């Protein structure tokens, strides 16, 4: 038998002894992951996704990832992300929202730096990560006495474990085309609720329409117009899930005066109507 002694003193990993808070945890089955969750961001929390089964494609920040079983996806506060699972692989995931995360070397609700990969390969640690998530989910879903305190301890263990996984640094290209694509993306992200066409983008940024479209698709995987649609539909999905606004009002909020046209675009992008999408999420919350 080998006996190991724990160090008596240690420095807490979270700044000034702050305690991360679990806001929600979801055990998401293929019924939901087969539906695209288009471009959106969280302005007041950090979200973590753990892929239990299957694979998918994710655009996080400025990078595209092919995601696999066992991957941990980090959605820092304020970072755009776009999720589209592979319907043939029956992807299932754990998803949790957290706030009050403060590491001394990063902004609030950030778990990795923008220079690092937003996707971590859990490898041999996958079963340990999944076990922590299973325990947290059972505490919350079964409304056990003391669940909040138990989840607080488990969450800190989970985050500390994730931070022990080696992170891959990304050196982003500074080529002329990369800078141009980022400028196009930044403009669209600021103005996507306004009337934007390829020609108006071209005139505003003083670039030929063909070259603009080529550079942007090479970087993001989407044409500028597809990107605008996904930004708007992503905002609509958030409103459908989190508010009681009518479909007509939501259409107007995300830039569509014609509710019928909005419904057609939403159905084409997500795979079902806005009304059915809302009903699916309401049912899943009960």
Buried (B, 14 or more C-beta within 10 A) or exposed (E): EEEEEEEEEEEEEBEEEEEBBBBEBBBBBBEBBBBBBBBBBBEEBBBBBBBBBBBBBBBBBBBBBEBBBBBBBBBBBBBBBBBBBBBEBBBBBBBBBBBBBBBEEBEBBBBBBBEBBBBBBBEEBBEEBBEBBBBBBBBBEEEEEEBEEBBBEBBBBBBEBBEEBEBEEBEEEEEEBBEBBBBBBEBBBEBBBEEBEBEEBBEEEEBEBEEBBBBBBEBBEBBBBBBBBBBBBBBBBBBBBEEEBEBBEBBBBBBBEEBEEBBEBBBEBBEBBBEEBBEBBEEBEE
